Amino acid sequence: MDPEILNIVLKTENLSIGYRTKKELNVVAADINLKLHEGELIGLVGANGIGKSTLLRTLSHVQPPLHGKVLLSDKDLSSYKSIELASQLSIVLTEQIASKNLTVQELVALGRQPYTNWVGKMADEDIEKIRKAIEVTHINDLIEKRCFELSDGQLQKVLIARAIAQDTPFIMLDEPTTHLDIYHKAYILKLLKRLAFETKKTILFSTHEIDFAIQLCDKMIVMNQDGFEFGRPKELVQARAFSGLFPEDLIIFDTKSGRYKVRN
């Protein structure tokens, strides 16, 4: 058997995404066929309003597909119960957390909720998962701080640690570098790259940092007006997948450098 088949974490089959109303069907993208493998970092890019959030919501079972299937760990996403899905998929969103009065240790520990009993009592295994998540994200010096004391970049690392503590094979992040300066954008994306390699988890994230994603990602999903393209960054650069994402009156994509440039 092809070894690539053995470690497919998420797969889509002829997936169509969008919205269904009583009067019409609004298809955002169709015929999406993806295979995301264990240990890969995958960037999802495209212009505002192109459908990136719709795709993430569909892949995380927040929104039903219009057509086709999403298979997570070789099981139809629609057949998962909530508690079972929480052991397979963790999500890091851009919304504010419910209580910033939690300590960093407490917030990371929330990642173990799918596994604790009804009174939330943690076993030794849960404590060890939390310890490893804190260690691998290098936030040991923050664990006693309250979340309201953290910078945006620090809080993002803590939320990623919570997802690592949840210990799912698939992690999804919605624009994890929003509101960060350029240094911390690069830091968070390099952290995700390292985590995918070290933990063998599949990490999918949406981003506007296309230049950084090209440099760091194993694979990328490029959404455009005509649909989507999927592959390794170098292949997508050569196929000019990034050239038509934005109007070229202001910026152009330089295929030689793999970067966007402002027109003179």
LOPAKE-839294 format. One line per 5 residues: number of its first residue (from 1); their letters; for each residue x, y, z of N, C-alpha, C. Coordinates in steps of 0.001 Angstrom, whole numbers, plus 524288, in hexadecimal, padded with zeros to 5 digits. Each point is the difference from the previous one (the first is absolute). Layout:
REM residues N
NUM> a> X Y Z X Y Z X Y Z ~ ... $
***
This chain:
REM residues 264
1> mdpei> 80349 7FB55 80000 7FCB7 804AB 80000 8036E 804E0 80000 ~ 7FE64 803EB 7FD16 802D6 804F0 7FFCE 80066 80250 8057B ~ 804D3 80120 801F5 80096 80210 8054C 7FD44 8052F 800C4 ~ 7FF52 80310 7FBC2 7FD5A 8050A 8007E 7FA4D 7FF46 801A0 ~ 7FDAF 7FB9C 7FE7F 7FA87 7FF06 8015A 7FF71 7FF12 805E4 $
6> lnivl> 80410 7FDEB 8026B 7FFA7 7FE78 80570 7FFAD 804AB 803B9 ~ 80241 8046F 7FE7F 80029 80457 803A3 7FCE9 804BE 7FE23 ~ 7FBD6 7FF0C 7FD17 7FC6A 8043C 7FE96 7FC9B 8012E 804C3 ~ 80065 804BB 80209 7FCF9 80180 80499 7FABA 8023C 7FE6F ~ 7FFF2 8034F 7FC04 7FB10 80237 7FE1F 7FFC7 7FFA3 7FA11 $
11> ktenl> 7FB6A 7FE82 7FE1A 7FF3E 7FF5F 7FA63 7FAA8 80229 7FE7D ~ 7FFBC 802C4 7FBA3 7FAE9 801B3 7FDF9 7FF0F 7FD63 7FABD ~ 7FB16 7FED4 7FF00 7FE7F 7FD77 7FB1E 7FBC7 8033F 7FD50 ~ 8016A 80278 7FBA0 7FC57 8031D 7FCE1 7FCCE 803BA 80367 ~ 802B9 802A9 80386 7FD71 80363 803D7 7FE51 8052D 7FD87 $
16> sigyr> 7FB2A 80184 80109 7FE0D 8052C 7FE9E 7FE7E 802CF 80505 ~ 80192 804E7 8007A 7FEF4 802FE 804C2 7FCEC 804EE 7FEAA ~ 7FD08 801E2 803CE 7FCED 804BA 7FF2A 7FB5D 80022 803A6 ~ 7FBD3 80283 7FE29 7FB78 800E1 80359 7FB07 7FE7A 7FD27 ~ 7FC7E 7FDA5 802F1 7FAFE 7FE65 7FDE3 7FBA8 80332 80293 $
21> tkkel> 7FCDF 8029F 7FCDE 7FB75 802D0 80204 7FB20 7FD92 7FDA5 ~ 7FB73 801EF 801A8 7FB1A 7FDE6 7FDF3 7FF6E 80112 7FA27 ~ 8025F 8045A 7FE49 7FF41 80199 7FA92 80460 7FE48 7FC60 ~ 804CC 7FF88 80207 80454 7FEEA 7FC78 80488 7FD44 802BB ~ 80396 7FE4B 7FCB1 804CA 7FD7B 801C6 80489 80395 7FE80 $
26> nvvaa> 802F5 801C5 803DD 8047B 80361 7FEF9 804FB 7FCC3 8008D ~ 80219 7FE44 7FB8D 804B3 7FCBB 7FFFC 804D2 80381 80015 ~ 8032C 7FF75 80412 804CE 80313 80083 80479 7FD6A 7FD03 ~ 80070 7FADC 8006B 80403 7FD0A 7FD29 7FE14 7FA6B 7FF52 ~ 8018A 7FD86 7FBB2 7FE1D 7FABC 7FECD 80482 7FC7C 7FE5C $
31> dinlk> 7FEEB 7FAE7 80011 803C7 7FC0B 7FE4A 80538 8007F 802E1 ~ 7FFAD 80084 8052D 804B6 80064 80336 801B1 7FA7C 8018E ~ 80493 7FE74 7FE29 80220 7FADF 8014A 80564 800BD 80276 ~ 80044 7FEEF 80505 804CA 800D6 802F6 8019D 7FB03 802CC ~ 80517 7FF63 800C4 80220 7FBF3 80364 80426 8028B 80369 $
36> lhege> 7FEDF 80070 80512 803A1 80268 803A6 8027A 7FBB0 80347 ~ 8052D 7FFD2 7FFF8 802C9 7FBAB 80267 80225 80158 80565 ~ 8011E 7FBF0 802D8 80244 80072 80543 80510 80328 7FFDB ~ 80080 803B2 803A7 804CD 802FC 80087 800A8 80476 7FC32 ~ 7FBFF 80137 7FCEC 8005D 8043D 7FC37 7FE00 80524 80240 $
41> liglv> 80271 80444 7FE5F 7FE0D 80543 80108 7FDB4 80203 7FAE5 ~ 7FAF5 8014E 80022 7FD38 8019A 7FB45 7FDCD 80578 800B8 ~ 80163 8038F 7FC87 7FE08 80555 8002B 7FB7F 800B3 7FC39 ~ 7FBF7 802BC 801C3 7FB69 80133 7FCC8 7FFFE 805D5 7FEF1 ~ 80065 80187 7FB05 80074 8058B 7FEAC 7FC13 8017A 7FBC2 $
46> gangi> 7FF17 80514 7FF9F 7FC6D 80225 7FC1D 7FE5F 80569 801A2 ~ 7FD86 802D5 7FC7D 7FE45 8054C 8012B 7FB89 7FFEE 803F4 ~ 7FEFF 80473 8026C 7FB92 8007E 80396 7FAED 7FEA5 7FD33 ~ 7FCA3 7FD10 802B2 7FAE5 7FEBD 7FDDB 7FFEF 7FB9C 7FC0D ~ 80468 7FD6A 7FF32 80049 7FBEC 7FC07 7FDCC 7FAD0 801EA $
51> gkstl> 7FFA4 7FF48 8053C 7FDB0 7FB2A 80209 80372 7FCDC 80399 ~ 80451 8024C 801D3 80391 7FD11 8036F 7FD42 7FE58 8050A ~ 7FD31 8039D 80270 7FD4D 7FEB8 804E6 7FBAD 7FC05 7FF17 ~ 7FD6C 8005B 7FB89 7FBF1 7FC25 7FEAE 80255 7FA91 7FF91 ~ 8049A 7FF9B 7FD9A 80299 7FAEE 7FF8D 80185 7FDEE 8055E $
56> lrtls> 8023F 80356 8034F 80185 7FE4B 8053B 7FB45 7FE40 80329 ~ 7FBBA 802F1 7FFA0 7FB42 7FE77 802DE 7FDED 7FAC4 7FE1C ~ 8006B 7FF04 7FAF4 7FE1D 7FB05 7FDDF 8038A 7FB87 801AD ~ 80520 800DD 7FFEB 803AC 7FBDE 80188 7FFD4 7FEDF 805D6 ~ 7FDF5 803B6 80318 7FFB8 7FF35 805AF 7FA84 7FE80 801CE $
61> hvqpp> 7FC7D 7FEF7 7FC50 7FAB6 7FE2B 8012C 7FC91 8043E 80285 ~ 801A4 804ED 7FF94 7FCBC 8044F 801DE 7FBB8 8011E 7FC06 ~ 80139 7FF16 7FB17 7FC6C 8010F 7FBB1 7FFA9 7FB2C 7FC8A ~ 7FB5B 7FE5C 7FE60 7FF98 7FB50 7FCBE 801C0 8010E 7FA69 ~ 8022F 7FC1E 7FD66 80164 800B0 7FA7B 7FB12 8001E 7FC9F $
66> lhgkv> 80070 80285 7FB86 7FBA9 7FFE0 7FC48 7FFEE 7FAD9 7FD0D ~ 804A5 7FDDE 7FF3E 80079 7FB16 7FD11 80543 7FD8E 8015D ~ 8004E 7FAE4 7FF90 804E9 7FD47 800D2 800F8 7FE8E 805B1 ~ 804B4 7FE23 80102 8014D 7FDF2 8052E 80502 8026F 80227 ~ 80036 80022 8053B 804D0 80122 802D3 8011B 7FB41 80368 $
71> llsdk> 8048C 7FDA7 7FF4E 80192 7FB73 8030E 8046E 80190 803A7 ~ 7FF31 7FF46 80508 803F1 8012A 803F5 8018D 7FAE5 8029A ~ 8050E 7FEBA 7FFC3 801E9 7FAF2 801ED 7FCD5 7FB8A 7FDA3 ~ 7FEEF 80078 7FAE3 7FD5F 7FC03 7FCDB 7FA53 7FF1D 801A2 ~ 7FDA1 803EC 80287 7FA8A 7FF8E 80192 7FD1B 804EB 7FE53 $
76> dlssy> 7FB3F 7FF48 7FDE7 7FCDF 8046F 7FE31 7FF2A 803DB 8047A ~ 8014A 804F0 7FF07 7FFAC 80401 8040B 7FA84 8006C 80243 ~ 7FC04 7FF20 7FCB8 7FA96 80091 801BF 7FE54 7FBC2 803D6 ~ 802FF 7FBD0 80056 7FE86 7FBAC 80376 8026A 8006D 80572 ~ 80353 803F8 800E4 80277 800B2 8051A 7FC27 80259 803EB $
81> ksiel> 8000B 7FE08 804C5 7FD6C 802A7 8044D 803B1 80436 8020E ~ 7FDDA 803E9 802A7 80314 8048F 80196 804C5 7FE8A 80338 ~ 7FF5A 7FCA9 803E0 8044D 7FE9F 80379 80427 7FCD4 7FD14 ~ 7FE44 7FCD2 7FC3C 803AC 7FCEC 7FCDF 80313 8038F 7FC54 ~ 7FD51 803D9 7FDB3 8029B 803A1 7FC73 8041E 80332 802E1 $
86> asqls> 7FEF3 8013B 804F0 803B2 80312 8031F 80509 7FD11 80115 ~ 7FFFB 7FAE4 7FF3E 804CF 7FCF8 800A3 802F6 7FF71 7FADA ~ 7FDA6 801F5 7FBBA 8026D 7FF99 7FADD 8018E 80547 7FDB2 ~ 7FD56 8042D 801BB 800B4 8051F 7FDA8 8000A 80439 80434 ~ 80400 80354 7FFF2 8001C 8048B 80372 80053 804EB 7FCA4 $
91> ivlte> 7FD8C 80436 801E4 7FF73 804CE 7FCF3 801FC 804A2 80327 ~ 802F9 80360 7FD7B 801BE 804E6 8025A 7FDA9 8046A 7FCC7 ~ 7FC60 802EB 80264 7FD38 80429 7FD43 80236 80554 8017E ~ 7FE4F 80412 7FD31 801E5 80549 80111 7FC9F 802CF 80405 ~ 7FB7B 7FDAE 80187 7FC9B 80288 803CC 8029C 80068 80559 $
96> qiask> 7FE41 803D9 80306 801F7 8009D 80552 7FE56 7FB5A 8035A ~ 80353 7FE65 803A3 7FEA6 7FBBD 80382 7FBE6 801CE 803E4 ~ 7FD0E 7FC45 80225 7FB8C 80146 8035B 8019D 802F1 804EC ~ 80448 7FE50 80277 801C6 8028C 804C7 805E1 800B8 7FFE6 ~ 801AB 804F2 7FFB7 8059A 80119 80013 80229 80005 8058A $
101> nltvq> 7FCA6 7FEC3 803D2 801D3 7FFB6 80565 80263 7FAAC 80138 ~ 7FF78 7FC52 7FC5F 80272 7FAE4 800AA 805ED 80096 7FFE9 ~ 802AF 7FC9F 802D4 805AB 7FFD0 7FF72 8014F 7FD0B 7FAFF ~ 804CB 800A0 7FE49 801CC 7FD2B 7FB65 7FF93 7FA1E 800E8 ~ 80181 7FE3D 804A7 7FFA3 7FA6D 8014F 7FA5E 7FE14 7FF83 $
106> elval> 7FC47 80310 801DF 7FA7C 7FE77 7FFD0 7FDF8 7FFD9 7FA6C ~ 801A4 803D2 7FCD7 7FE25 80022 7FA9B 80215 7FB5C 7FCE3 ~ 804EF 7FEC3 800AF 8023B 7FB7A 7FD45 7FD4D 7FAFE 801CC ~ 7FEC4 7FFAF 80511 7FD73 7FB5A 80227 7FA99 7FF14 7FDAC ~ 7FD81 80422 7FDF2 7FAD8 7FF57 7FD94 8003B 7FC77 7FB39 $
111> grqpy> 804A6 7FF62 7FDD8 8009B 7FC6F 7FB9D 7FEEC 7FA58 8015F ~ 80008 7FEBC 80501 7FF11 7FA9A 801AC 7FA3B 7FEDB 8012A ~ 7FCA6 803DB 7FF4B 7FA68 7FF38 8011E 7FD8B 7FB46 7FD4B ~ 80156 7FEDF 7FB0A 7FD92 7FB73 7FD79 8013F 7FACF 8029C ~ 803FE 7FFEA 80367 801D4 7FB0F 8022D 7FEEE 7FF6E 805DA $
116> tnwvg> 7FED1 80450 802A6 7FF13 7FFAC 805A1 7FA73 7FE28 80113 ~ 7FF09 7FE30 804C1 7FAC8 7FE26 80150 7FC5F 804A9 800EE ~ 7FB27 7FEFA 8017C 7FC0B 80420 80049 8012C 8041E 80427 ~ 80356 7FECF 803C0 80175 803F3 803D9 8052B 802AF 7FE81 ~ 8021C 7FE93 7FB80 804BE 8028B 7FE16 804F2 7FE5B 802D7 $
121> kmade> 7FFE5 7FB6D 8026C 804A1 7FE33 802D4 80406 7FDDB 7FC2D ~ 804D5 801E7 80081 8041D 7FE6B 7FC63 80335 7FB7C 8021B ~ 80148 7FC6F 7FC82 80360 7FB93 80150 805B2 80197 7FF0A ~ 8038A 7FC86 8016F 80589 80114 7FF33 80137 800FA 7FA36 ~ 7FD58 7FD27 7FC94 800D9 800AD 7FA60 7FE89 8058B 7FE47 $
126> dieki> 7FBA9 80212 8020F 7FE59 8054D 7FEA5 80414 803FE 801BE ~ 801F1 7FF5F 804B0 803F6 80396 8021E 804F6 7FFD5 7FCB7 ~ 80170 7FB50 7FE43 804B1 7FF73 7FCC8 7FF3B 80287 7FAA3 ~ 7FB54 7FF72 7FDB5 7FEE3 80273 7FAEE 8005D 805F1 80074 ~ 7FE09 8022E 8043F 80039 805AB 800E7 805AE 801BA 80091 $
131> rkaie> 80301 7FD08 80302 80583 80153 800CF 802EF 80008 7FACE ~ 7FF19 7FC06 7FCC1 802B6 7FFAC 7FAFB 7FE66 80470 7FC5C ~ 7FAEC 80171 80020 7FE22 8043E 7FCA6 80289 80527 80183 ~ 8007A 800E0 80503 80293 804C8 801F0 805C5 80005 7FE87 ~ 80269 7FB7D 8006B 80596 7FF8E 7FED7 80120 800C1 7FA36 $
136> vthin> 7FCE1 7FD84 7FC9B 80117 80024 7FA69 7FEE7 80558 7FD9E ~ 7FC96 8031B 80277 7FEE6 80549 7FE15 80338 8042C 802CC ~ 8035F 7FE58 8038D 803A7 80381 802B6 7FD29 80466 802FB ~ 7FBFF 7FE84 80305 7FD2E 803F6 80312 80074 7FEF2 805DA ~ 80414 7FD2C 80194 800B6 7FEB1 80590 8001D 804D7 8037A $
141> dliek> 8023C 8043E 7FDF0 8007E 804C4 80324 7FAEC 80313 80074 ~ 7FBE0 7FE2A 7FD67 7FB09 802DC 7FFFE 7FBB9 7FD5A 8033F ~ 800E7 7FB51 801F1 7FBB5 7FCC9 801F9 7FD13 80269 8049E ~ 80285 80357 80313 7FD5D 8025F 80477 7FD46 80525 7FE99 ~ 800F2 801F3 7FB5D 7FD9D 804F5 7FE6C 7FA40 7FF53 7FEC3 $
146> rcfel> 7FCE8 80429 800D2 7FA94 80025 7FE3C 7FFF8 80173 7FA36 ~ 7FC15 7FE1A 7FD2E 7FFF3 800D8 7FA57 7FFA0 805C1 7FE89 ~ 7FD93 80338 80361 7FF9F 80590 7FEC7 80549 802BB 8005B ~ 803D6 7FD60 80252 8053D 8023A 80072 80367 7FED3 7FB39 ~ 7FE17 7FCD8 7FC6E 80328 7FE39 7FB9B 7FFA1 803AE 7FB5B $
151> sdgql> 8042A 8002B 7FCF3 7FFCB 802AC 7FAF6 7FD01 7FC91 7FC28 ~ 7FE95 80225 7FB79 7FD36 7FCF3 7FC0C 80335 7FB49 7FE4A ~ 8051E 800CA 7FF5B 80352 7FBAD 7FE5F 8006B 7FBC2 8041D ~ 80061 8018C 804F3 80039 7FC34 80445 7FAE5 7FCEF 80063 ~ 7FB9F 802C2 7FF86 7FAEE 7FD5E 80059 7FF57 7FC18 7FB8F $
156> qkvli> 801EE 8015E 7FB61 7FF97 7FC6D 7FB94 80310 7FB02 80112 ~ 8049A 80071 80254 80314 7FB60 8015E 7FD20 7FCA1 803FF ~ 7FD60 80284 803B6 7FD17 7FD25 80404 7FB69 7FD10 7FD8D ~ 7FD46 80276 7FC55 7FB9C 7FD68 7FD62 801E1 7FB5D 7FCC0 ~ 80491 8008A 7FDB2 80246 7FB9D 7FD21 80174 7FB9C 803CA $
161> araia> 8020A 80179 80495 8013D 7FC13 803FC 7FB1E 7FD16 801BC ~ 7FBA5 802CE 80088 7FB14 7FD6E 8016E 7FE7C 7FBF3 7FBE1 ~ 800A7 80165 7FAF6 7FEC7 7FC57 7FBC7 8039E 7FB46 8001C ~ 80502 800E1 8014A 803B0 7FBA7 8006C 7FE79 7FC73 8048E ~ 7FE5E 80258 8045E 7FE57 7FCEA 8048F 7FB3B 7FCB1 7FEC1 $
166> qdtpf> 7FCBF 801E6 7FC77 7FB50 7FD08 7FE76 80182 7FAFB 7FD37 ~ 804B8 7FFF0 7FDCA 80262 7FB41 7FDD6 7FCAD 7FD82 7FBBD ~ 7FEBB 80316 7FC0A 7FD29 7FE0F 7FB7D 803C2 7FF73 7FB66 ~ 7FEDB 7FC77 7FC5E 8036E 7FF72 7FB74 7FFB8 804A2 7FC43 ~ 7FBBE 80315 8005C 7FF28 80452 7FC56 7FEFC 80503 80315 $
171> imlde> 802F1 8041B 7FEC6 7FF53 80520 80271 7FED2 803FD 7FBC3 ~ 7FC16 80344 800E8 7FE65 803EC 7FC41 80035 80561 80291 ~ 80251 803CA 7FD54 80073 80545 8021D 7FDEE 803F5 7FC0B ~ 7FCD5 80399 801DA 7FDCE 80418 7FCA9 8031B 80504 800CD ~ 80355 8013F 7FC3B 8033B 804BB 8000C 802D8 800D4 8053E $
176> ptthl> 80388 7FC79 80152 8029D 8003F 8051B 803AE 804A6 800B3 ~ 8013F 802DB 7FBC8 803AA 8045E 8007A 7FD4B 80554 7FFDA ~ 7FAD1 80013 80043 7FD2A 804F5 80007 801B0 80352 804AF ~ 800C3 8050C 7FF17 8015C 803E0 80410 8059D 7FF86 801F7 ~ 80330 7FCB9 7FD8B 8056D 7FF83 801B4 8039A 8033D 7FC80 $
181> diyhk> 8046F 801C1 8022F 803D2 802B5 7FCC6 802E8 7FBFC 7FCB2 ~ 8032B 801DF 7FC63 8025C 7FC89 7FC1E 80392 7FBEA 80286 ~ 802B9 80174 8042E 80368 7FC44 802A5 7FCD0 7FB8C 80258 ~ 7FBBC 80162 802B5 7FCE1 7FBFE 8028F 7FCB2 7FCD9 7FC23 ~ 7FEC4 80253 7FB84 7FD82 7FCEB 7FBD8 803A2 7FB8E 7FE5D $
186> ayilk> 804EF 8016F 7FEF6 803D3 7FC0E 7FE6A 800E3 7FC0A 8045D ~ 8001D 801E4 804E3 800EF 7FC8B 80479 7FBA8 7FBE0 8006B ~ 7FB10 801B4 7FFA1 7FB9B 7FC57 8008B 80005 7FC01 7FB97 ~ 8010C 801B7 7FB40 7FFF5 7FC56 7FB9F 80493 7FC2D 8004D ~ 80487 801C6 801DD 8045E 7FC61 800CA 7FED4 7FC2E 8046C $
191> llkrl> 7FD23 801D1 803F3 7FE54 7FC8B 8043B 7FC78 7FBB1 7FDE3 ~ 7FC45 80175 7FCA6 7FC7E 7FC19 7FDAD 8030C 7FC1A 7FCAF ~ 803D7 801ED 7FD21 80342 7FC96 7FCC6 802DD 7FC0C 80370 ~ 80236 801E1 80443 802E2 7FC93 8038C 7FC63 7FC04 80294 ~ 7FB62 801C3 80194 7FC4A 7FC78 80293 7FE29 7FBB3 7FC57 $
196> afetk> 7FEF8 8015E 7FB24 7FE4E 7FC08 7FC32 8043B 7FBDA 7FF5C ~ 804EF 801B8 7FFD2 80456 7FC5D 7FF56 800D9 7FCAF 804E2 ~ 7FFFA 80280 8049B 80158 7FD3D 804D5 7FB92 7FC89 801F9 ~ 7FB2F 801C9 7FF85 7FB94 7FD16 80239 7FD47 7FC88 7FBFC ~ 8015B 800A3 7FAF8 7FDA6 7FD01 7FBB4 7FA28 80114 7FF6E $
201> ktilf> 7FE48 8046E 8020B 7FA88 8018A 7FF50 7FF67 802E5 7FAD3 ~ 7FB66 7FF99 7FDB3 7FEC4 802DC 7FB3F 7FDC9 8054A 80199 ~ 8025F 80438 7FE0B 7FE68 80540 8018C 7FE66 80316 7FB29 ~ 7FB27 801BF 7FFF9 7FDDF 80338 7FBC1 7FEBA 80559 8022F ~ 801DB 80420 7FD60 7FED7 80547 801DF 7FEDC 8039F 7FB69 $
206> sthei> 7FC63 8039A 800D3 7FF01 8040F 7FC22 80364 804B0 80154 ~ 8019E 802E3 7FBFD 80380 8045D 800FC 7FFFB 803D0 7FB74 ~ 80159 804EB 80136 80109 803E7 7FBF7 805E7 800A5 7FF27 ~ 8031A 7FD37 80323 805B5 80062 7FF8E 801DD 7FC28 7FBD7 ~ 7FECE 8013D 7FB1C 80103 7FC55 7FBC0 805D2 7FF20 7FF3E $
211> dfaiq> 80320 80435 8004F 805A8 7FF6F 7FF48 80256 7FC48 80403 ~ 7FE75 80098 804F7 801F5 7FC8C 8041C 7FE19 7FA64 7FF20 ~ 7FB0E 7FF69 7FE82 7FDC8 7FAC9 7FF31 802E9 7FD15 7FBB3 ~ 8015B 802C8 7FBDA 802EA 7FD8E 7FBB4 80535 7FDE2 801FE ~ 80280 802D8 8037B 8051A 7FE64 80205 7FFAC 7FB6D 803D4 $
216> lcdkm> 7FBB7 7FF98 802ED 7FFD3 7FC64 8046D 7FC77 7FB41 7FF3F ~ 7FC1A 8005E 7FCBA 7FC17 7FBCB 7FFAF 801E5 7FB5B 7FCC1 ~ 7FE17 7FB64 80177 800E8 7FB56 7FCD8 7FC64 80000 7FB41 ~ 7FB1A 80185 800D7 7FC19 80059 7FBD4 7FCEE 8050E 800C9 ~ 7FD62 801C4 7FBD9 7FCAB 80497 80069 7FB01 7FF32 7FCDB $
221> ivmnq> 7FBD2 8024C 801F1 7FB08 8003D 7FD2E 7FF46 805AA 7FE6C ~ 7FF9A 800F4 7FAEB 7FF5C 8054E 7FDF5 7FA7B 8007C 7FDCC ~ 7FCC3 80339 8028B 7FAA9 800C9 7FE3A 7FFBA 804FA 7FCAF ~ 7FD8D 7FF87 7FB6E 7FF62 80473 7FC81 7FA91 7FFF5 7FD90 ~ 7FF09 8039F 7FC83 7FAD1 8007C 7FDB2 7FE70 7FB33 7FCD7 $
226> dgfef> 803D8 7FD2C 7FE04 7FEDA 7FB77 7FCBB 7FFB8 7FADE 80307 ~ 800FD 8003B 80518 7FFD3 7FB3D 80321 8048C 7FFCD 803CD ~ 8033C 7FBFE 7FF82 8046F 7FF7F 80393 80459 7FCEC 7FD60 ~ 804BE 800BB 8020B 80481 7FCE5 7FE62 802A5 7FE06 804EE ~ 8022B 7FB50 7FFB5 8023F 7FD71 80490 80515 7FD5E 7FE7D $
231> grpke> 8040E 800D3 80326 804F3 7FD74 7FEE1 80465 80242 80336 ~ 804BB 7FE8E 7FEA4 8049A 80212 802AC 800E7 805A0 7FE33 ~ 801E9 80354 8038B 800B2 8058A 7FE9B 8030E 800E8 7FAFB ~ 8045A 7FD3A 7FF3A 80328 800D2 7FB4A 7FCF1 7FEAC 7FB17 ~ 7FCE8 7FBDB 8004B 7FCCF 7FE7D 7FB82 7FBE3 80429 7FEDC $
236> lvqar> 7FDB0 80223 80418 7FBF9 803FC 7FF54 80251 8051A 7FDE7 ~ 804B9 8014B 801B1 802A9 804A4 7FDED 800F8 7FF51 7FA25 ~ 801FD 7FB6C 7FE88 8011A 7FEF5 7FA7F 7FB0A 80000 7FCB4 ~ 7FB9C 7FE61 80262 7FAFF 7FFE2 7FD3A 7FD4A 80550 80008 ~ 80292 803F2 8025A 7FDF2 8055B 80047 7FACE 8003B 802F6 $
241> afsgl> 7FF7B 7FC9D 803F1 7FB21 7FFCC 80303 7FF17 804F4 80334 ~ 80442 802C2 8015D 7FF81 804A2 80348 7FF6C 8050B 7FCCE ~ 800CB 7FF9A 7FAE8 80027 804B1 7FCBE 7FAB2 80298 7FF5C ~ 7FBD2 7FCF5 8001D 7FADC 8023E 7FEFC 7FCAA 800E2 804CF ~ 80266 7FFBF 804A8 7FCE1 80088 804C7 7FE12 8058B 800E4 $
246> fpedl> 80312 803D4 7FE4D 7FEB7 80575 80104 80073 8032F 7FAFB ~ 7FD3D 80468 7FFAF 80092 80371 7FB6D 805B4 801B0 7FF5D ~ 801DD 80001 7FB3F 80587 80108 7FF0B 80134 805BE 7FF0E ~ 7FC34 80375 80124 80114 8058F 7FF60 8039B 80203 8044F ~ 80046 7FD23 80467 80311 801D1 80477 8046B 7FC44 8016F $
251> iifdt> 7FEE3 7FAE1 8000A 80402 7FC2F 80163 8003A 7FBB5 7FBE6 ~ 804A7 7FDC8 7FF57 800BB 7FBA2 7FC6D 80312 7FBBF 802D1 ~ 7FF34 7FB33 7FE50 802E0 7FBA6 80253 804B1 7FEC6 7FC96 ~ 8049F 8002B 80263 804DF 7FEE1 7FD45 80143 7FA34 8009C ~ 7FF81 7FD0C 7FBD1 800C6 7FA54 8004B 805B7 7FE91 80117 $
256> ksgry> 803AC 8036D 7FEBB 80582 7FEDD 800F8 8013C 8000A 805D4 ~ 7FE03 803FE 802B9 8010E 80070 8059F 7FBDB 7FD54 80351 ~ 7FB74 7FED9 7FDAF 7FBA9 7FDB2 802F1 7FD9A 803D0 803CE ~ 7FFED 80509 7FE99 7FDF8 80411 80377 7FCB4 803EA 7FCEB ~ 7FC92 802AF 802E4 7FD0D 80449 7FDB9 8034A 804F4 80018 $
261> kvrn> 7FF7B 8032A 7FBE8 802C7 804F5 7FFB0 7FC39 8045A 7FE93 ~ 80100 804A2 80225 7FCD2 8048D 7FEC9 801BB 80224 7FAC0 ~ 7FC3B 8012E 7FCA4 80153 8025D 7FAF4 8024B 8056F 800C9 ~ 80401 8013F 7FD10 80251 80533 8003F 7FC94 803F6 7FD14 $
***
